[in-house]
Each structure stands twice: as structure tokens, then as C-alpha cells.
Amino acid sequence: MNLVCESEKLDDYLLELNEVNYTNPIIKKKADELFNPFQTEIEKAKVAFEFVRDEISHSWDIQSNRVTCNASDVLDSKEGICYAKSHLLASLLRSQGIPTGFCYQRLMLFDTPEKGYCIHALNAIFFKSLNKWIRVDSRGNKKGIDAQFSIEEENLAFPINEEFDEEDYPVIYVKPHPKTVAVLEEYTNALEMYKHHLPESL
């Protein structure tokens, strides 16, 4: 798929935001643990991706009610849905000067169209050494989901079934989409939010 940048300025993909609060002490501490000056940008991205994928639980997978949004809250509680996890991965990478944006898919919420749709969040990372964007999905692996870090070809969590009206959105956003942030700010029970209130389209 041809990805489309929302902004032509790479520096826009390094901005600190309310949700991507990488100068927060807890983010800085974790960055110091994960990264060192001898790592390449690709090595840093792989380390950060695997940390968020494997060490931050997906709220639905662990059936937790807690809603997290800002990167520091996600890291502190070690859980969040895909929106929240994408905020944390962007925060860790932007702290290292690695441009990172937000991408979205429209997926069936569960296994049939009748059960509804949801917007799913992932990240795109720009590698200067490769001069290209790579999408990665840190939502967390489980039975039937095996997302990996790959600079050759995408290895995401979910294949798109266009015959069921699923969709890959091509835009790489500078900021988390307002619809995804709004739902995290409005609801206090993650399970209820996940089942009934996630946006169905952008």
C-alpha cells in the first residue's frame, strides 16, 4: 500500500504531544533503560516495538477495566488498548529523534460483520538510513496474532478483508486521531468502551 504523509515535514513526526509526553520522567527513565548511543535507529525501533508489544498488556486481552491514554500512564500501568500502546511506542521513538506517526485500520470488532466494526491503531516509523516508512503493530501477540518487526515487508497483526468492508487507511498522521483520543478520554471502563464505543470509521 502507498502510505501518504499528513505532513511533509519530518520534524512534525517528532513533536511532543499530550498523548506523546516523552519528556515525562517515567518515559525518560524507560528510554534510558532501552536505548544506548551505540544502537542504530533500526535497532532502537525494534527494541521499543518489542517492549511495547510484549511488556505492555492489551486491556482486552487481560480483561482489565482500566483506560489509559497518555504514554506515561500507559507505561506506568503497563496496559492499554491499541490506541494507548501506539502513543507509548511513538513517545519512546520520538524521544530518540526517530520520526513516528499514527496509522489506522477499519476492522471487524470480533469475527463477523454483524458484531460491528472498530478503528484499530498502529504506528509508522521513518528510517532515515532506508529513506522509507515502515508500519508496525504493537497491539500484542496472542493465539492467531503474530505481529513482528520487519523492515523488508509488513508483518502486522491483522490482514485486511476488503470483502467484509475492512479498510487500510493510507495516511500517516502526525497526531493520534481525535476520534481515538476522544473515546479514551470519555470512558472509564475499558471493557465497555471496547465492546460498545470504539469509533467504526475515521
TIGUDREN-568605 format. One line per 5 residues: number of its first residue (from 1); their letters; for each residue x, z, y of N, C-alpha, C. Coordinates in nm, 3 decimals, decimal comma, padded with zeros to 5 digits. Atoms other than C-alpha are relative to their C-alpha. Layout:
BEGIN
NUM) A) X:Z:Y:X:Z:Y:X:Z:Y; ...
***
This chain:
BEGIN
1) MNLVC) 00,083:00,000:-00,119:00,000:00,000:00,000:00,087:00,000:00,125; -00,073:00,003:-00,126:00,117:-00,078:00,352:-00,042:00,119:00,087; 00,028:-00,116:-00,083:00,139:00,250:00,539:00,009:-00,036:00,147; 00,007:00,029:-00,143:00,059:00,248:00,911:00,024:00,129:00,078; -00,031:-00,121:-00,078:00,215:00,497:01,152:-00,097:00,014:00,117
6) ESEKL) 00,086:-00,028:-00,115:-00,021:00,658:01,400:00,081:-00,012:00,129; -00,089:00,008:-00,117:00,275:00,680:01,642:00,125:-00,079:-00,036; -00,124:00,075:00,021:00,573:00,450:01,681:00,123:00,087:00,024; -00,112:-00,089:-00,031:00,787:00,746:01,792:00,024:00,095:-00,116; -00,032:-00,089:00,112:00,958:00,918:01,501:00,001:00,146:00,044
11) DDYLL) -00,006:-00,138:-00,049:01,005:01,227:01,719:-00,137:00,067:-00,002; 00,134:-00,059:00,007:00,628:01,274:01,717:-00,024:00,066:-00,135; 00,016:-00,055:00,135:00,658:01,348:01,346:00,092:00,121:-00,024; -00,080:-00,123:00,005:00,888:01,641:01,427:-00,062:00,111:00,085; 00,061:-00,096:-00,092:00,652:01,821:01,666:-00,038:00,129:-00,071
16) ELNEV) 00,054:-00,127:00,048:00,578:02,187:01,619:-00,145:00,010:00,045; 00,144:-00,008:-00,026:00,203:02,248:01,599:-00,048:00,138:-00,042; 00,059:-00,127:00,044:-00,027:02,543:01,549:00,003:00,012:-00,152; 00,002:-00,002:00,146:-00,055:02,447:01,181:00,139:-00,020:-00,060; -00,137:00,030:00,046:00,311:02,342:01,154:00,096:00,082:00,085
21) NYTNP) -00,067:-00,095:-00,090:00,470:02,651:01,307:00,137:00,039:-00,055; -00,127:-00,019:00,070:00,826:02,613:01,186:00,099:00,092:00,070; -00,088:-00,102:-00,059:00,986:02,850:01,438:-00,047:00,141:-00,034; 00,044:-00,131:00,048:00,785:03,133:01,284:00,108:00,060:-00,090; -00,111:-00,061:00,076:01,033:03,384:01,133:-00,011:-00,018:-00,151
26) IIKKK) 00,012:00,013:00,145:00,890:03,357:00,781:00,035:-00,141:-00,047; -00,037:00,138:00,034:00,931:02,979:00,784:00,151:-00,017:00,013; -00,146:00,011:-00,020:01,284:03,005:00,923:00,076:00,067:-00,114; -00,066:-00,071:00,110:01,376:03,257:00,654:-00,004:-00,082:-00,128; 00,010:00,082:00,121:01,248:03,035:00,375:00,086:-00,125:00,012
31) ADELF) -00,085:00,118:-00,020:01,422:02,732:00,526:00,147:00,034:-00,026; -00,139:-00,043:00,024:01,749:02,926:00,521:00,029:00,018:-00,148; -00,017:-00,018:00,144:01,693:03,002:00,153:00,004:-00,135:-00,073; 00,014:00,127:00,072:01,602:02,646:00,054:00,109:-00,101:00,033; -00,085:00,109:-00,048:01,842:02,439:00,260:00,141:00,047:00,032
36) NPFQT) -00,136:-00,026:-00,048:02,213:02,418:00,332:00,054:-00,128:00,064; -00,050:00,116:-00,076:02,423:02,188:00,553:00,057:-00,112:-00,088; -00,062:00,100:00,086:02,566:02,003:00,253:-00,103:-00,087:-00,071; 00,104:00,080:00,063:02,233:01,870:00,129:-00,029:-00,126:00,082; 00,048:00,119:-00,068:02,127:01,516:00,210:-00,147:00,020:00,037
41) EIEKA) 00,142:-00,009:-00,035:01,785:01,456:00,366:-00,089:-00,016:-00,123; 00,078:00,020:00,122:01,660:01,335:00,028:00,002:00,126:-00,085; -00,009:-00,125:00,076:01,785:01,649:-00,144:-00,085:00,110:00,063; 00,082:-00,100:-00,069:01,622:01,867:00,120:-00,149:-00,025:-00,024; 00,141:00,033:00,019:01,292:01,683:00,084:-00,045:00,033:-00,142
46) KVAFE) 00,035:-00,029:00,139:01,296:01,718:-00,296:-00,012:00,151:-00,023; 00,003:-00,147:00,014:01,374:02,091:-00,277:-00,127:00,057:00,063; 00,118:-00,050:-00,071:01,099:02,152:-00,022:-00,128:-00,038:-00,074; 00,117:00,048:00,072:00,847:01,940:-00,211:-00,024:00,082:-00,127; 00,016:-00,071:00,127:00,911:02,113:-00,542:-00,033:00,147:00,023
51) FVRDE) 00,037:-00,138:-00,032:00,893:02,455:-00,379:-00,148:00,011:00,031; 00,142:-00,008:-00,039:00,553:02,388:-00,221:-00,090:-00,036:-00,119; 00,080:00,039:00,117:00,422:02,211:-00,533:-00,009:00,112:-00,103; -00,008:-00,091:00,114:00,535:02,478:-00,779:-00,017:00,148:00,034; -00,002:-00,143:-00,034:00,559:02,808:-00,591:-00,118:00,043:00,087
56) ISHSW) 00,120:-00,031:-00,080:00,251:02,787:-00,366:-00,121:-00,042:-00,082; 00,113:00,029:00,088:-00,065:02,812:-00,573:-00,110:-00,075:00,074; 00,119:00,063:-00,056:-00,360:02,581:-00,513:-00,117:00,096:-00,019; 00,103:-00,104:00,002:-00,651:02,813:-00,425:-00,105:-00,026:-00,107; 00,102:00,029:00,102:-00,897:02,632:-00,652:00,054:00,024:-00,140
61) DIQSN) -00,058:-00,017:00,133:-00,659:02,636:-00,948:00,004:00,146:-00,042; -00,007:-00,143:00,033:-00,625:03,014:-00,928:-00,132:00,072:00,032; 00,132:-00,054:-00,031:-00,991:03,061:-00,823:00,009:00,116:00,099; -00,016:-00,099:-00,106:-00,895:03,250:-00,509:-00,093:-00,032:00,116; 00,090:00,017:-00,116:-01,133:03,305:-00,218:00,075:-00,019:00,130
66) RVTCN) -00,074:-00,005:-00,126:-00,855:03,320:00,040:00,016:-00,139:00,061; -00,021:00,125:-00,074:-00,843:03,046:00,305:00,125:00,016:00,086; -00,119:00,001:-00,085:-00,504:02,970:00,461:00,007:-00,133:00,073; -00,008:00,123:-00,079:-00,423:02,714:00,729:00,141:-00,022:00,055; -00,132:00,016:-00,061:-00,105:02,766:00,932:00,109:00,015:-00,105
71) ASDVL) -00,109:00,000:00,099:00,220:02,706:00,746:00,050:00,140:-00,030; -00,051:-00,135:00,022:00,336:03,064:00,796:-00,095:00,083:-00,085; 00,098:-00,072:00,082:00,011:03,202:00,649:00,002:-00,049:-00,144; -00,007:00,057:00,135:00,035:02,966:00,352:00,120:00,057:-00,073; -00,121:-00,052:00,061:00,390:03,078:00,285:-00,012:00,149:-00,029
76) DSKEG) 00,011:-00,145:00,015:00,310:03,447:00,335:-00,090:00,036:-00,118; 00,095:-00,031:00,108:00,015:03,441:00,093:00,030:-00,076:-00,128; -00,039:00,083:00,114:00,172:03,182:-00,138:-00,118:-00,073:-00,064; 00,111:00,078:00,052:-00,154:02,992:-00,171:-00,068:-00,078:00,111; 00,077:00,082:-00,094:-00,375:02,731:-00,008:-00,053:-00,122:-00,072
81) ICYAK) 00,044:00,127:00,057:-00,571:02,415:-00,078:00,096:-00,109:00,048; -00,095:00,109:-00,031:-00,407:02,074:-00,037:00,026:-00,013:00,149; -00,020:00,011:-00,145:-00,463:02,073:00,342:00,108:00,098:00,044; -00,093:-00,107:-00,040:-00,278:02,401:00,382:00,140:-00,025:-00,055; -00,131:00,026:00,060:00,001:02,304:00,143:00,071:-00,113:00,073
86) SHLLA) -00,063:00,109:-00,077:00,059:01,982:00,339:00,055:00,051:00,132; -00,052:-00,059:-00,123:00,101:02,193:00,653:00,134:00,068:-00,024; -00,125:-00,070:00,030:00,370:02,403:00,487:00,113:-00,097:-00,029; -00,107:00,096:00,030:00,564:02,107:00,349:00,048:-00,068:00,127; -00,039:00,062:-00,128:00,558:01,938:00,690:00,082:00,097:00,084
91) SLLRS) -00,071:-00,100:-00,080:00,673:02,260:00,852:00,144:00,018:-00,047; -00,136:-00,017:00,055:00,971:02,307:00,621:00,087:-00,121:00,031; -00,081:00,119:-00,022:01,084:01,946:00,659:00,024:-00,027:00,148; -00,021:00,018:-00,144:01,027:01,921:01,033:00,103:00,098:00,053; -00,101:-00,098:-00,043:01,239:02,234:01,069:00,141:-00,052:-00,021
96) QGIPT) -00,131:00,059:00,031:01,525:02,026:00,927:00,022:-00,135:00,070; -00,012:00,127:-00,071:01,467:01,730:01,158:-00,039:-00,120:-00,084; 00,045:00,109:00,086:01,306:01,523:00,883:-00,144:-00,035:00,037; 00,135:00,036:-00,043:01,003:01,332:01,018:-00,099:00,004:-00,117; 00,101:-00,019:00,105:00,694:01,424:00,817:-00,139:-00,012:00,059
101) GFCYQ) 00,136:00,019:-00,047:00,335:01,311:00,860:-00,102:00,038:-00,106; 00,112:-00,038:00,086:-00,005:01,361:00,701:-00,077:-00,125:-00,042; 00,076:00,111:00,055:-00,187:01,118:00,475:-00,120:00,054:-00,077; 00,124:-00,046:00,062:-00,530:01,130:00,315:-00,054:-00,102:-00,098; 00,074:00,080:00,096:-00,730:01,001:00,023:-00,143:00,050:-00,006
106) RLMLF) 00,138:-00,038:00,030:-01,103:00,998:-00,042:-00,016:-00,004:-00,151; 00,008:-00,012:00,145:-01,158:01,121:-00,397:-00,134:00,059:-00,042; 00,111:-00,076:00,057:-01,439:01,231:-00,621:00,041:00,146:-00,007; -00,035:-00,142:-00,004:-01,453:01,608:-00,582:00,028:00,052:-00,140; -00,025:-00,038:00,139:-01,484:01,658:-00,955:00,012:-00,128:-00,083
111) DTPEK) -00,027:00,112:00,088:-01,525:01,395:-01,227:-00,102:-00,114:00,006; 00,097:00,109:-00,013:-01,829:01,187:-01,128:-00,045:-00,012:00,145; 00,047:00,018:-00,138:-01,962:01,036:-00,803:-00,117:00,092:00,035; 00,117:-00,084:-00,026:-02,280:01,243:-00,840:00,038:00,139:00,049; -00,044:-00,134:-00,040:-02,079:01,561:-00,785:00,063:00,000:00,139
116) GYCIH) -00,046:00,006:-00,139:-01,970:01,437:-00,443:00,145:-00,042:00,014; -00,135:00,046:-00,035:-01,650:01,335:-00,268:00,067:00,102:00,092; -00,074:-00,086:-00,094:-01,380:01,508:-00,070:00,118:-00,079:00,056; -00,125:00,051:-00,055:-01,085:01,426:00,153:00,114:00,085:-00,056; -00,117:-00,066:00,057:-00,753:01,508:-00,012:00,121:-00,029:00,089
121) ALNAI) -00,115:00,014:-00,090:-00,432:01,566:00,187:00,131:-00,006:-00,077; -00,137:00,006:00,050:-00,074:01,471:00,110:00,092:-00,029:00,119; -00,096:00,021:-00,110:00,241:01,403:00,312:00,073:-00,133:-00,016; -00,095:00,112:-00,001:00,458:01,109:00,409:00,127:00,047:00,069; -00,131:-00,043:-00,051:00,829:01,166:00,471:00,080:-00,124:00,036
126) FFKSL) -00,084:00,114:-00,038:01,055:00,929:00,664:00,146:00,033:-00,028; -00,141:-00,017:00,031:01,407:00,892:00,528:00,080:-00,102:00,080; -00,080:00,090:-00,083:01,649:00,751:00,782:00,101:-00,078:-00,085; -00,099:00,067:00,085:01,900:00,671:00,507:-00,061:-00,116:-00,077; 00,070:00,108:00,072:01,638:00,448:00,338:-00,078:-00,090:00,095
131) NKWIR) 00,082:00,068:-00,101:01,459:00,338:00,658:-00,140:-00,028:-00,052; 00,137:00,019:00,046:01,123:00,392:00,495:-00,071:00,135:-00,019; 00,087:-00,115:00,026:00,833:00,631:00,450:-00,030:00,009:-00,149; 00,035:-00,026:00,140:00,765:00,789:00,110:-00,113:00,103:-00,001; 00,107:-00,099:00,013:00,439:00,962:00,023:00,025:00,092:-00,120
136) VDSRG) -00,011:-00,098:00,108:00,445:01,280:-00,186:-00,124:00,090:00,004; 00,119:-00,084:00,010:00,166:01,509:-00,306:00,037:00,134:-00,062; -00,044:-00,133:00,044:00,244:01,880:-00,331:-00,116:00,090:-00,040; 00,117:-00,084:00,028:-00,106:01,998:-00,431:00,022:00,095:-00,116; -00,027:-00,087:00,114:00,034:02,145:-00,752:-00,043:-00,067:-00,130
141) NKKGI) 00,028:00,065:00,127:00,051:02,014:-01,108:-00,075:00,094:-00,094; 00,071:-00,072:00,107:-00,172:02,119:-01,396:-00,036:-00,104:-00,104; 00,036:00,097:00,103:-00,321:01,956:-01,705:-00,068:-00,121:00,064; 00,056:00,122:-00,056:-00,391:01,594:-01,611:00,055:-00,040:00,135; -00,061:00,032:-00,131:-00,193:01,607:-01,284:00,151:00,021:-00,010
146) DAQFS) -00,145:-00,009:00,012:00,179:01,533:-01,275:00,066:-00,076:00,115; -00,062:00,061:-00,118:00,295:01,452:-00,922:00,148:00,034:00,004; -00,145:-00,020:-00,004:00,670:01,406:-00,882:00,057:-00,056:00,130; -00,073:00,055:-00,114:00,919:01,343:-00,605:00,070:-00,127:-00,045; -00,063:00,127:00,037:01,025:00,979:-00,617:00,020:-00,084:00,124
151) IEEEN) -00,026:00,089:-00,114:01,193:00,753:-00,363:-00,012:-00,147:-00,043; 00,014:00,137:00,048:01,152:00,444:-00,585:-00,145:-00,046:00,008; 00,141:00,035:-00,006:00,778:00,432:-00,640:-00,082:00,129:00,004; 00,083:-00,118:-00,017:00,497:00,670:-00,559:-00,039:00,060:-00,135; 00,043:-00,071:00,120:00,418:00,933:-00,818:-00,091:00,114:00,048
156) LAFPI) 00,092:-00,093:-00,065:00,111:01,103:-00,672:-00,089:00,071:-00,102; 00,085:-00,081:00,089:-00,141:01,349:-00,813:-00,119:-00,078:-00,052; 00,126:00,064:00,036:-00,442:01,118:-00,817:00,006:-00,152:00,017; 00,020:00,144:-00,016:-00,489:00,747:-00,891:-00,132:-00,025:00,072; 00,123:00,034:-00,074:-00,750:00,579:-00,671:-00,087:-00,092:-00,085
161) NEEFD) 00,098:00,083:00,071:-01,060:00,445:-00,845:-00,093:-00,063:00,102; 00,080:00,066:-00,104:-01,198:00,194:-00,596:-00,142:-00,032:-00,047; 00,134:00,030:00,051:-01,490:00,113:-00,825:-00,095:00,120:00,017; 00,081:-00,120:-00,025:-01,609:00,471:-00,764:00,006:00,040:00,148; -00,004:-00,023:-00,145:-01,565:00,439:-00,385:00,107:00,101:00,043
166) EEDYP) -00,115:-00,078:-00,046:-01,240:00,632:-00,375:00,085:-00,090:00,090; -00,072:00,080:-00,100:-01,002:00,524:-00,100:00,132:00,065:00,037; -00,129:-00,040:-00,055:-00,640:00,546:00,009:00,000:-00,035:00,148; -00,009:00,029:-00,143:-00,620:00,580:00,387:00,146:-00,032:00,034; -00,139:00,042:-00,022:-00,309:00,394:00,512:00,072:00,070:00,114
171) VIYVK) -00,061:-00,055:-00,121:-00,248:00,591:00,832:00,084:00,124:-00,031; -00,083:-00,120:00,002:00,039:00,839:00,858:-00,023:00,073:00,132; 00,038:-00,073:-00,121:-00,093:01,096:01,104:00,111:00,093:00,046; -00,097:-00,092:-00,060:00,126:01,297:01,342:-00,044:00,145:-00,022; 00,057:-00,134:00,013:-00,105:01,599:01,319:-00,098:00,002:-00,117
176) PHPKT) 00,107:-00,008:00,101:-00,334:01,728:01,044:-00,131:-00,050:00,058; 00,125:00,057:-00,051:-00,669:01,552:01,073:-00,094:00,112:00,046; 00,088:-00,105:-00,053:-00,915:01,752:01,289:-00,109:00,044:-00,098; 00,104:-00,037:00,096:-01,178:01,741:01,013:00,052:00,100:-00,104; -00,055:-00,090:00,102:-00,946:01,913:00,768:00,032:00,136:00,060
181) VAVLE) -00,030:-00,128:-00,066:-00,835:02,177:01,017:-00,129:00,076:00,028; 00,127:-00,065:-00,035:-01,195:02,247:01,123:-00,059:00,075:-00,117; 00,060:-00,066:00,116:-01,306:02,330:00,771:00,079:00,126:-00,038; -00,081:-00,118:00,029:-01,014:02,571:00,721:-00,027:00,112:00,101; 00,025:-00,100:-00,105:-01,097:02,745:01,049:-00,142:00,056:-00,008
186) EYTNA) 00,141:-00,041:-00,002:-01,472:02,764:00,987:-00,038:00,092:-00,115; 00,046:-00,072:00,120:-01,495:02,906:00,636:00,099:00,107:-00,042; -00,082:-00,115:00,040:-01,368:03,232:00,491:00,007:00,016:-00,152; -00,002:-00,005:00,145:-01,438:03,176:00,120:00,047:-00,135:-00,052; -00,061:00,129:00,038:-01,210:02,908:-00,025:-00,078:-00,070:-00,110
191) LEMYK) 00,072:00,062:00,112:-01,417:02,851:-00,340:-00,129:-00,065:00,049; 00,122:00,057:-00,059:-01,741:02,799:-00,148:00,034:-00,123:00,084; -00,045:00,110:-00,086:-01,557:02,579:00,102:00,034:-00,122:-00,085; -00,046:00,110:00,085:-01,403:02,370:-00,175:-00,117:-00,072:-00,067; 00,112:00,060:00,073:-01,729:02,316:-00,363:-00,100:-00,071:00,091
196) HHLPE) 00,115:00,045:-00,079:-01,961:02,252:-00,072:00,031:-00,055:00,140; -00,018:00,026:-00,142:-01,793:02,195:00,264:00,120:-00,087:00,037; -00,112:00,088:-00,036:-01,487:01,970:00,240:-00,054:-00,131:00,056; 00,046:00,129:-00,054:-01,519:01,654:00,451:00,004:-00,107:-00,108; 00,009:00,105:00,102:-01,620:01,349:00,247:00,065:-00,130:00,045
201) SL) -00,067:00,120:-00,050:-01,461:01,086:00,472:00,066:00,035:00,132; -00,065:-00,021:-00,129:-01,237:01,055:00,777:-00,072:-00,081:00,106
***
